[in-house]
């Protein structure tokens, strides 16, 4: 009897103890995103509040605050879309050095690097990029602009003087190219700037300046080649990066994405936006509606050109950005994977492709879902190139018979605009450091050597694309991959015969198949990310990734696309006279924007469907 009582007491005591997983140590990492950096705080817009960005002082202060905060074990720094000058970069590097001197580490994760943000990131303890990231350490490139020819055509005569032979600020109006003193001064200036970049990188990476210059003269690295050469430390997608951090710190992690930032302000009834928020709260009863706990299948849409980032732009914009943004879709897929009420996911793809990097990010997110629950693809009008890339890892791929798919290939290059500017009398005088500094500049056509470098990089992306298809589709493929790739485009029916897709069917067929796979008889269908109301677009959504402290969000806002002044005049007329051509032109320009911004894209040829 006594032994029974002792067992009862022991069991009762055990129930009072926390579960073993709750005893695991938890550490907090501050997440610091370096986006647009300003010197002075930006003013507030009447409707939309702060115009964005952060001051250099506030950014540096966050590092210093974290250095002395015992609750912060380290920093995760995100550098995508970083925009700061060399002087600001140096100051921020110093703040990073102070943080590291406190015995804490900085871990950088990025989806791409240019010269500036790489120089910043090189001051961290460890630098990691996503697979297929582009690492462009091409040196410095600058151009002096001279509009004397344009002024002459307009009949405007510049009449300026200067004190001092090297005072060349007025030469842009008075000359078509720099004077000898100005050229001498520019070269001297660039020598100093270049030396600073090299020194910062060398100090951060623990390399000799000569080695850094060799990296710069090579210029273009894939993620893996950058790792092999010591330019970066690791290659990992987001979930692998988080896993590495957990292993490194030997603890569960909480990512504080608003560390050192001011808390959200209370509702200001004197502001129109505050009144809108109050009205929204009143309409919802002051609480956020609870999500249904019924079993559900999620639909995640990949619609339009695939681009990096999160999109953006005001809902009041006359020309809002359209397309699919990798960070937004990745978050939606992770939400679906982690939601216990969602039993399966259907990825609906209607896209001609776009950014290779964005496609890789979305593909990795689909693999994350696949490890946890069924994921089915439903192809719409087009699922080609990048559209096929993001689809190929699904458990089962549905296509319509007339779906345009395949297009396994890569497009790369740039546009050259010198002749255009010359026609209106605008001249540029190039100056560079690093053999490949002008590789992606629109100033001139590529040299044969630059073309070869670009092709080698494109070949790496192409090989990754093909290897994904072979590794995932495996024995389903009816031909060797090189007979299916090369940019070949197929209908859904042809793709089925070749093993590139699994079934012919609609979105509804895919939903029913997903339900059957998940063994569901009754279920709801949820669209992720949840469509936002006009009010939510204006005031933000509290269910965003920032409200999930255990998830590291690497998303960055993407600038809104803007048409040139000439196209803004022409497109309305074209829409009236030739609506199909106008729509096609808009899509082509959007792809050109991605191509010019990234150099290599996974895009499907454009057709005008009538």
PLY file of the C-alpha trace (Angstrom):
ply
format ascii 1.0
element vertex 610
property float x
property float y
property float z
element edge 609
property int vertex1
property int vertex2
end_header
0.00 0.00 0.00
2.85 2.33 0.93
4.58 1.67 -2.43
1.37 2.58 -4.25
1.21 5.87 -2.37
4.84 6.63 -3.20
4.21 5.91 -6.88
1.16 8.20 -6.79
3.21 11.01 -5.25
5.98 10.49 -7.82
3.53 10.61 -10.69
1.90 13.74 -9.28
5.31 15.42 -8.91
6.24 14.43 -12.46
3.07 16.07 -13.74
4.08 19.31 -12.06
7.45 19.36 -13.83
7.68 21.01 -17.25
8.08 18.77 -20.25
11.70 17.99 -21.21
11.53 20.17 -24.34
10.50 23.13 -22.16
13.69 22.74 -20.15
15.83 23.35 -23.22
17.71 26.62 -23.15
16.28 29.42 -25.27
18.48 32.17 -26.63
17.50 35.41 -28.30
19.08 36.72 -31.49
18.51 40.28 -32.64
17.64 40.51 -36.33
18.93 43.68 -37.97
17.93 44.41 -41.55
20.02 46.95 -43.42
17.81 48.55 -46.06
17.71 52.19 -47.06
20.02 54.09 -44.71
19.62 57.84 -44.32
21.48 60.45 -42.37
18.50 62.48 -41.12
15.13 60.97 -40.19
12.62 61.04 -43.01
9.46 63.09 -42.62
6.05 61.50 -42.22
3.57 61.35 -45.03
0.12 62.69 -44.13
-1.60 59.36 -44.86
1.04 56.67 -44.66
3.35 57.81 -41.90
7.12 57.26 -42.10
8.42 57.17 -45.64
10.67 54.21 -44.90
14.32 53.61 -44.15
16.27 54.22 -40.97
19.00 56.59 -39.98
22.61 55.48 -39.75
22.69 56.57 -36.12
19.72 54.45 -35.13
21.12 51.47 -37.00
24.50 51.71 -35.28
22.77 52.23 -31.93
20.93 48.93 -32.32
24.30 47.13 -32.57
25.64 48.99 -29.52
22.50 48.30 -27.51
22.65 44.60 -28.40
26.34 44.47 -27.44
25.51 45.41 -23.86
22.26 43.47 -23.58
22.75 40.20 -21.70
19.53 38.85 -23.18
20.96 39.02 -26.71
23.27 36.16 -27.66
24.08 37.38 -31.17
22.87 39.19 -34.26
21.45 37.95 -37.55
22.09 40.67 -40.13
20.12 40.81 -43.38
21.72 42.87 -46.13
19.38 42.41 -49.11
18.51 45.75 -50.71
21.05 47.54 -48.52
21.51 51.09 -49.74
24.27 53.08 -48.11
27.34 55.07 -49.10
30.94 54.16 -48.45
31.18 56.51 -45.47
28.05 55.06 -43.90
29.35 51.59 -44.64
32.55 52.30 -42.72
30.65 53.62 -39.70
28.39 50.62 -39.64
31.38 48.31 -39.91
32.77 50.00 -36.82
29.53 49.39 -34.94
29.75 45.76 -36.00
33.33 45.60 -34.69
32.21 46.99 -31.31
29.52 44.34 -31.12
31.99 41.55 -31.89
34.45 42.99 -29.35
31.78 42.33 -26.72
32.26 38.61 -27.38
29.14 38.16 -29.51
28.79 37.00 -33.09
27.17 38.41 -36.21
25.68 35.99 -38.73
24.80 37.30 -42.19
22.33 35.63 -44.51
21.67 37.07 -47.96
20.02 36.19 -51.25
22.59 38.14 -53.28
25.59 40.41 -52.92
26.87 43.43 -54.76
30.11 45.19 -54.01
28.73 47.45 -51.28
26.60 45.03 -49.29
29.31 42.36 -49.55
31.82 44.80 -48.10
29.41 45.38 -45.22
28.73 41.67 -44.73
32.43 40.80 -44.76
32.66 42.35 -41.29
30.52 39.57 -39.81
31.68 36.35 -38.16
29.98 34.15 -40.73
28.49 34.94 -44.14
25.92 32.59 -45.70
23.98 32.91 -48.95
21.09 31.00 -50.44
21.77 28.33 -53.09
22.08 29.83 -56.59
22.65 33.27 -55.08
24.64 35.68 -57.19
27.78 37.07 -55.57
29.02 39.97 -57.67
32.20 41.54 -56.36
32.93 43.43 -59.55
34.71 46.48 -58.16
33.75 50.12 -58.65
32.16 51.65 -61.71
31.20 55.26 -62.18
30.25 57.59 -64.99
30.46 61.34 -65.34
27.42 62.73 -67.10
27.76 65.61 -69.57
24.72 67.33 -71.07
26.44 70.03 -73.16
25.27 68.38 -76.38
21.67 68.39 -75.15
21.91 72.06 -74.16
23.29 72.93 -77.59
20.34 71.20 -79.25
17.98 73.14 -77.04
19.74 76.43 -77.81
20.89 76.90 -74.23
24.37 78.29 -73.72
26.10 77.42 -70.43
28.14 80.30 -69.13
29.95 79.24 -65.98
33.33 79.88 -64.43
35.26 78.18 -61.65
37.99 79.00 -59.19
40.66 76.34 -59.42
41.65 73.96 -62.19
40.13 70.96 -60.42
36.79 72.58 -59.64
34.92 70.61 -62.27
31.32 70.70 -61.04
30.23 72.92 -63.95
31.88 70.74 -66.60
28.75 68.62 -66.91
27.14 71.69 -68.48
30.09 73.12 -70.36
31.81 70.05 -71.83
31.01 66.72 -73.46
33.84 64.93 -71.61
36.00 65.65 -68.56
38.99 67.96 -68.69
42.44 66.56 -68.02
42.55 67.88 -64.43
39.08 66.52 -63.75
40.03 63.10 -65.12
43.18 63.12 -63.01
41.15 64.00 -59.93
38.56 61.29 -60.59
41.23 58.63 -60.97
42.87 59.70 -57.77
39.50 59.66 -55.98
38.64 56.21 -57.28
42.03 54.88 -56.21
41.26 55.91 -52.64
37.73 54.53 -52.67
38.87 51.28 -54.18
41.61 50.93 -51.57
39.06 51.39 -48.79
36.79 48.69 -50.15
39.70 46.29 -50.52
40.95 47.05 -47.01
37.56 46.53 -45.41
37.00 43.24 -47.18
40.51 42.01 -46.43
40.20 42.89 -42.73
36.78 41.30 -42.45
37.67 38.09 -44.22
41.20 37.78 -42.83
42.80 37.89 -46.28
45.63 39.79 -47.90
44.59 42.75 -50.11
46.16 41.01 -53.12
43.75 38.09 -52.71
40.78 40.43 -52.46
41.83 42.13 -55.69
41.95 38.73 -57.38
38.38 38.10 -56.24
37.33 41.47 -57.62
39.01 40.87 -60.97
37.18 37.57 -61.25
34.01 39.46 -60.35
31.21 36.91 -60.70
30.73 33.97 -58.35
27.98 31.46 -57.92
27.08 30.62 -54.34
29.12 27.43 -54.35
32.16 28.87 -56.12
32.13 31.79 -53.66
32.20 29.32 -50.79
35.03 27.33 -52.34
37.10 30.48 -52.86
36.55 31.69 -49.30
34.49 34.71 -50.35
31.67 33.45 -48.10
31.44 30.78 -45.44
28.33 28.81 -46.24
25.53 28.06 -48.69
22.15 27.32 -47.15
18.53 28.14 -47.66
16.59 29.79 -44.88
15.56 26.70 -42.95
19.05 25.18 -43.13
20.54 28.48 -41.96
18.22 28.51 -38.93
19.10 24.89 -38.19
22.81 25.78 -38.31
22.24 28.61 -35.86
20.40 26.30 -33.45
23.24 23.81 -33.62
25.84 26.54 -33.20
24.17 28.03 -30.11
23.05 24.62 -28.81
19.66 26.08 -27.94
16.21 26.94 -29.20
16.23 30.41 -30.69
13.90 33.37 -30.65
14.46 35.89 -33.44
13.75 39.42 -32.26
13.03 41.18 -35.54
12.18 44.53 -33.94
15.07 44.69 -31.51
16.03 48.25 -30.68
13.14 49.73 -32.63
10.35 51.82 -31.21
7.15 49.97 -30.37
4.11 50.55 -32.51
2.38 53.80 -31.69
-1.12 53.99 -30.27
-3.97 55.10 -32.51
-3.76 58.79 -33.29
-7.30 60.08 -33.80
-5.99 63.33 -35.29
-4.63 61.39 -38.27
-6.77 60.07 -41.15
-4.95 56.74 -40.89
-5.67 56.56 -37.17
-9.34 57.13 -37.82
-9.32 54.35 -40.44
-7.71 51.96 -37.97
-10.23 52.87 -35.28
-13.06 52.32 -37.76
-11.58 48.95 -38.75
-11.30 47.91 -35.09
-14.90 48.93 -34.47
-16.08 46.93 -37.47
-14.27 43.83 -36.22
-15.46 44.29 -32.66
-11.96 45.30 -31.60
-10.58 41.81 -32.05
-9.05 39.88 -34.88
-11.37 37.16 -36.20
-10.30 33.70 -35.16
-9.21 31.29 -37.85
-11.32 28.22 -38.32
-9.99 25.08 -36.70
-11.57 22.84 -39.31
-9.39 20.71 -41.55
-8.33 22.72 -44.58
-6.44 22.63 -47.86
-4.41 25.71 -48.65
-4.06 27.22 -52.11
-0.93 29.28 -52.70
-0.89 31.22 -55.96
2.23 31.78 -58.05
0.80 34.22 -60.52
2.63 36.34 -63.08
6.35 37.14 -63.33
8.44 35.73 -60.48
10.50 38.34 -58.67
12.55 38.60 -55.49
11.34 40.47 -52.44
7.89 41.21 -51.09
6.34 43.54 -53.63
5.06 46.79 -52.26
3.56 50.00 -53.38
0.48 51.80 -52.18
-2.96 50.28 -52.78
-3.89 53.70 -54.15
-1.21 53.48 -56.84
-2.42 53.82 -60.42
0.13 51.22 -61.54
0.55 48.69 -58.73
3.25 46.08 -59.08
1.87 42.74 -60.24
3.50 39.36 -60.12
4.79 36.85 -57.61
7.32 37.80 -54.98
9.52 35.09 -53.49
9.48 36.22 -49.85
5.70 36.57 -49.81
5.18 33.08 -51.28
7.80 31.53 -49.04
6.08 32.90 -45.94
2.72 31.63 -47.19
4.14 28.14 -47.75
5.76 28.10 -44.32
2.48 29.21 -42.77
0.76 26.32 -44.51
3.43 23.84 -43.44
3.26 24.86 -39.79
-0.52 25.18 -39.50
-1.81 21.91 -38.00
-5.28 22.51 -39.41
-3.98 22.65 -42.98
-3.63 19.06 -44.13
-2.41 19.60 -47.71
-1.26 22.40 -50.03
-2.06 23.11 -53.67
0.41 25.38 -55.43
-1.40 27.01 -58.33
1.13 28.15 -60.93
0.27 30.55 -63.73
3.60 32.15 -64.48
6.08 32.53 -67.35
8.93 32.55 -64.82
11.37 35.31 -64.05
14.09 35.58 -61.43
16.23 32.45 -61.03
16.99 33.35 -57.43
13.32 33.91 -56.56
12.41 30.60 -58.20
14.98 28.77 -56.08
13.64 30.36 -52.90
10.09 29.24 -53.70
11.27 25.75 -54.70
13.01 25.32 -51.34
9.83 26.39 -49.57
7.83 23.74 -51.45
10.34 21.13 -50.26
9.81 22.32 -46.70
6.07 21.74 -47.08
6.64 18.35 -48.72
8.49 17.10 -45.63
5.38 17.73 -43.54
2.28 17.26 -45.68
1.20 16.62 -49.29
1.84 19.39 -51.79
0.18 19.25 -55.20
0.79 21.57 -58.17
-1.95 22.81 -60.45
-0.70 24.52 -63.61
-2.79 27.24 -65.21
-2.21 28.96 -68.56
1.57 28.99 -68.27
4.03 27.26 -65.98
7.20 27.65 -67.95
10.86 28.11 -67.05
10.77 29.59 -63.54
7.11 28.57 -63.41
8.16 24.96 -63.97
11.15 25.37 -61.65
8.91 26.17 -58.65
6.51 23.33 -59.54
8.79 20.39 -60.12
9.28 19.29 -56.48
5.59 18.67 -55.76
4.27 15.19 -54.97
1.97 15.33 -57.99
1.81 17.87 -60.83
-1.46 18.60 -62.63
-1.60 20.52 -65.91
-4.31 21.43 -68.35
-3.88 19.98 -71.82
-3.24 23.45 -73.22
-0.94 24.58 -70.40
2.34 26.00 -71.72
5.13 24.46 -69.66
8.71 23.26 -69.79
11.04 25.95 -71.16
13.88 24.58 -69.04
16.61 27.06 -69.82
18.26 30.34 -68.81
18.33 33.84 -70.31
21.05 36.34 -69.44
22.53 39.60 -70.55
21.91 43.32 -70.37
20.78 46.28 -72.44
23.20 48.88 -73.80
21.89 52.43 -73.88
24.86 54.59 -74.89
23.64 55.08 -78.46
20.24 56.18 -77.18
21.72 58.82 -74.91
24.09 59.96 -77.64
21.11 60.73 -79.86
19.97 63.37 -77.37
23.44 64.66 -76.65
24.10 63.02 -73.28
27.59 61.58 -72.90
29.15 59.46 -70.18
32.80 59.18 -69.26
33.51 55.77 -67.68
35.98 55.12 -64.89
36.39 51.78 -63.17
38.50 49.60 -60.91
38.31 45.84 -61.38
38.35 44.03 -64.69
34.64 43.28 -64.57
33.32 46.39 -62.83
31.26 47.35 -65.91
29.99 43.85 -66.59
26.38 44.61 -65.70
26.39 48.28 -66.57
24.28 49.48 -69.48
27.02 51.72 -70.79
28.30 49.44 -73.55
28.07 46.00 -75.09
29.91 43.14 -73.46
33.44 42.28 -74.49
34.13 38.69 -75.50
35.73 38.03 -72.12
32.71 39.47 -70.29
30.40 37.44 -72.48
32.34 34.27 -71.59
32.06 35.05 -67.85
28.35 35.66 -68.17
27.92 32.41 -70.10
29.86 30.43 -67.47
27.63 31.80 -64.76
24.50 31.07 -66.77
25.74 27.51 -67.34
25.94 26.97 -63.57
22.35 28.16 -63.09
21.24 25.98 -66.01
22.96 22.90 -64.55
21.24 23.49 -61.21
17.88 23.76 -62.96
18.39 20.48 -64.83
19.74 18.70 -61.76
16.63 19.67 -59.79
14.38 18.19 -62.46
16.41 14.98 -62.70
16.70 14.53 -58.92
13.00 15.15 -58.30
11.30 13.67 -61.36
13.78 10.79 -61.65
12.43 7.75 -63.47
9.27 9.61 -64.46
11.19 11.34 -67.26
10.78 9.57 -70.61
13.88 11.08 -72.19
17.31 12.28 -71.15
17.16 15.73 -69.55
19.09 17.42 -72.38
16.39 16.28 -74.80
13.73 17.86 -72.58
15.60 21.04 -71.65
17.32 23.59 -73.88
14.35 25.94 -73.65
11.91 23.54 -75.27
8.28 24.43 -74.58
5.46 21.89 -74.35
1.73 21.75 -73.92
0.42 20.04 -70.83
-0.46 16.99 -72.82
3.00 16.73 -74.38
4.56 17.28 -70.95
2.50 14.38 -69.59
3.77 12.09 -72.34
7.35 13.11 -71.55
7.02 12.70 -67.78
7.35 16.38 -66.90
3.87 16.41 -65.30
1.80 13.64 -63.74
-1.85 14.25 -64.55
-4.16 16.27 -66.77
-6.66 18.14 -64.63
-8.01 21.41 -63.33
-7.46 23.27 -60.08
-10.54 21.57 -58.69
-9.12 18.18 -59.69
-5.93 19.04 -57.87
-7.88 20.06 -54.75
-9.85 16.82 -54.76
-6.67 14.82 -55.27
-5.01 16.68 -52.40
-7.99 15.90 -50.16
-7.84 12.24 -51.10
-4.11 12.12 -50.46
-4.62 13.72 -47.05
-7.57 11.37 -46.38
-10.05 14.21 -45.96
-13.76 13.93 -46.59
-14.78 17.33 -45.21
-12.47 20.30 -45.53
-12.24 24.02 -46.10
-10.16 25.74 -48.75
-7.95 28.61 -47.63
-6.05 31.00 -49.88
-2.59 31.95 -48.60
-1.40 34.56 -48.15
-4.82 35.70 -46.98
-6.17 38.38 -49.33
-5.99 41.72 -47.53
-8.79 44.21 -47.36
-8.22 47.80 -48.40
-7.96 48.77 -44.72
-5.35 46.06 -44.10
-3.34 47.23 -47.08
-3.32 50.71 -45.64
-2.69 49.97 -41.96
-0.79 46.67 -42.14
-1.62 43.19 -40.98
-0.79 42.07 -37.40
-0.55 38.47 -38.64
2.56 39.23 -40.67
5.87 37.40 -40.20
6.98 40.00 -37.64
4.44 38.55 -35.21
6.10 35.12 -35.30
9.18 35.32 -33.05
10.33 31.75 -33.70
10.52 32.28 -37.44
13.38 34.15 -39.05
11.99 36.31 -41.82
14.46 37.13 -44.55
11.99 39.03 -46.66
12.83 42.46 -47.97
10.59 45.00 -49.66
10.94 45.36 -53.38
10.77 48.78 -55.01
7.68 49.35 -57.12
8.22 49.18 -60.86
7.77 52.47 -62.71
7.27 53.00 -66.44
9.33 55.63 -68.22
7.71 58.96 -68.99
7.50 58.08 -72.68
5.74 54.78 -72.03
3.28 56.46 -69.66
2.25 58.59 -72.61
2.20 55.78 -75.19
0.64 52.89 -73.23
-2.82 54.47 -72.67
-3.15 55.00 -76.43
-1.94 51.47 -77.15
-4.46 50.07 -74.69
-7.24 51.73 -76.68
-5.97 50.75 -80.13
-4.02 47.54 -79.49
-4.94 46.16 -76.04
-3.24 42.80 -76.65
0.01 44.41 -77.75
-0.12 46.89 -74.89
-0.53 44.07 -72.36
2.30 42.10 -73.97
4.51 45.18 -73.94
3.89 45.66 -70.24
4.85 42.05 -69.53
7.97 42.28 -71.67
9.04 45.46 -69.90
8.53 43.77 -66.55
10.75 40.89 -67.62
13.30 43.36 -68.95
13.28 45.04 -65.56
14.05 41.72 -63.87
16.70 40.83 -66.45
18.44 44.15 -66.16
18.32 43.95 -62.38
19.55 40.35 -62.02
21.49 39.51 -65.19
20.12 35.96 -65.46
16.44 34.95 -65.48
14.30 31.88 -66.02
11.77 33.33 -68.43
9.37 31.92 -71.02
9.04 33.58 -74.46
6.20 36.08 -74.65
3.20 35.42 -76.88
0.21 37.59 -77.68
-2.88 35.47 -77.19
-5.97 36.65 -79.03
0 1
1 2
2 3
3 4
4 5
5 6
6 7
7 8
8 9
9 10
10 11
11 12
12 13
13 14
14 15
15 16
16 17
17 18
18 19
19 20
20 21
21 22
22 23
23 24
24 25
25 26
26 27
27 28
28 29
29 30
30 31
31 32
32 33
33 34
34 35
35 36
36 37
37 38
38 39
39 40
40 41
41 42
42 43
43 44
44 45
45 46
46 47
47 48
48 49
49 50
50 51
51 52
52 53
53 54
54 55
55 56
56 57
57 58
58 59
59 60
60 61
61 62
62 63
63 64
64 65
65 66
66 67
67 68
68 69
69 70
70 71
71 72
72 73
73 74
74 75
75 76
76 77
77 78
78 79
79 80
80 81
81 82
82 83
83 84
84 85
85 86
86 87
87 88
88 89
89 90
90 91
91 92
92 93
93 94
94 95
95 96
96 97
97 98
98 99
99 100
100 101
101 102
102 103
103 104
104 105
105 106
106 107
107 108
108 109
109 110
110 111
111 112
112 113
113 114
114 115
115 116
116 117
117 118
118 119
119 120
120 121
121 122
122 123
123 124
124 125
125 126
126 127
127 128
128 129
129 130
130 131
131 132
132 133
133 134
134 135
135 136
136 137
137 138
138 139
139 140
140 141
141 142
142 143
143 144
144 145
145 146
146 147
147 148
148 149
149 150
150 151
151 152
152 153
153 154
154 155
155 156
156 157
157 158
158 159
159 160
160 161
161 162
162 163
163 164
164 165
165 166
166 167
167 168
168 169
169 170
170 171
171 172
172 173
173 174
174 175
175 176
176 177
177 178
178 179
179 180
180 181
181 182
182 183
183 184
184 185
185 186
186 187
187 188
188 189
189 190
190 191
191 192
192 193
193 194
194 195
195 196
196 197
197 198
198 199
199 200
200 201
201 202
202 203
203 204
204 205
205 206
206 207
207 208
208 209
209 210
210 211
211 212
212 213
213 214
214 215
215 216
216 217
217 218
218 219
219 220
220 221
221 222
222 223
223 224
224 225
225 226
226 227
227 228
228 229
229 230
230 231
231 232
232 233
233 234
234 235
235 236
236 237
237 238
238 239
239 240
240 241
241 242
242 243
243 244
244 245
245 246
246 247
247 248
248 249
249 250
250 251
251 252
252 253
253 254
254 255
255 256
256 257
257 258
258 259
259 260
260 261
261 262
262 263
263 264
264 265
265 266
266 267
267 268
268 269
269 270
270 271
271 272
272 273
273 274
274 275
275 276
276 277
277 278
278 279
279 280
280 281
281 282
282 283
283 284
284 285
285 286
286 287
287 288
288 289
289 290
290 291
291 292
292 293
293 294
294 295
295 296
296 297
297 298
298 299
299 300
300 301
301 302
302 303
303 304
304 305
305 306
306 307
307 308
308 309
309 310
310 311
311 312
312 313
313 314
314 315
315 316
316 317
317 318
318 319
319 320
320 321
321 322
322 323
323 324
324 325
325 326
326 327
327 328
328 329
329 330
330 331
331 332
332 333
333 334
334 335
335 336
336 337
337 338
338 339
339 340
340 341
341 342
342 343
343 344
344 345
345 346
346 347
347 348
348 349
349 350
350 351
351 352
352 353
353 354
354 355
355 356
356 357
357 358
358 359
359 360
360 361
361 362
362 363
363 364
364 365
365 366
366 367
367 368
368 369
369 370
370 371
371 372
372 373
373 374
374 375
375 376
376 377
377 378
378 379
379 380
380 381
381 382
382 383
383 384
384 385
385 386
386 387
387 388
388 389
389 390
390 391
391 392
392 393
393 394
394 395
395 396
396 397
397 398
398 399
399 400
400 401
401 402
402 403
403 404
404 405
405 406
406 407
407 408
408 409
409 410
410 411
411 412
412 413
413 414
414 415
415 416
416 417
417 418
418 419
419 420
420 421
421 422
422 423
423 424
424 425
425 426
426 427
427 428
428 429
429 430
430 431
431 432
432 433
433 434
434 435
435 436
436 437
437 438
438 439
439 440
440 441
441 442
442 443
443 444
444 445
445 446
446 447
447 448
448 449
449 450
450 451
451 452
452 453
453 454
454 455
455 456
456 457
457 458
458 459
459 460
460 461
461 462
462 463
463 464
464 465
465 466
466 467
467 468
468 469
469 470
470 471
471 472
472 473
473 474
474 475
475 476
476 477
477 478
478 479
479 480
480 481
481 482
482 483
483 484
484 485
485 486
486 487
487 488
488 489
489 490
490 491
491 492
492 493
493 494
494 495
495 496
496 497
497 498
498 499
499 500
500 501
501 502
502 503
503 504
504 505
505 506
506 507
507 508
508 509
509 510
510 511
511 512
512 513
513 514
514 515
515 516
516 517
517 518
518 519
519 520
520 521
521 522
522 523
523 524
524 525
525 526
526 527
527 528
528 529
529 530
530 531
531 532
532 533
533 534
534 535
535 536
536 537
537 538
538 539
539 540
540 541
541 542
542 543
543 544
544 545
545 546
546 547
547 548
548 549
549 550
550 551
551 552
552 553
553 554
554 555
555 556
556 557
557 558
558 559
559 560
560 561
561 562
562 563
563 564
564 565
565 566
566 567
567 568
568 569
569 570
570 571
571 572
572 573
573 574
574 575
575 576
576 577
577 578
578 579
579 580
580 581
581 582
582 583
583 584
584 585
585 586
586 587
587 588
588 589
589 590
590 591
591 592
592 593
593 594
594 595
595 596
596 597
597 598
598 599
599 600
600 601
601 602
602 603
603 604
604 605
605 606
606 607
607 608
608 609
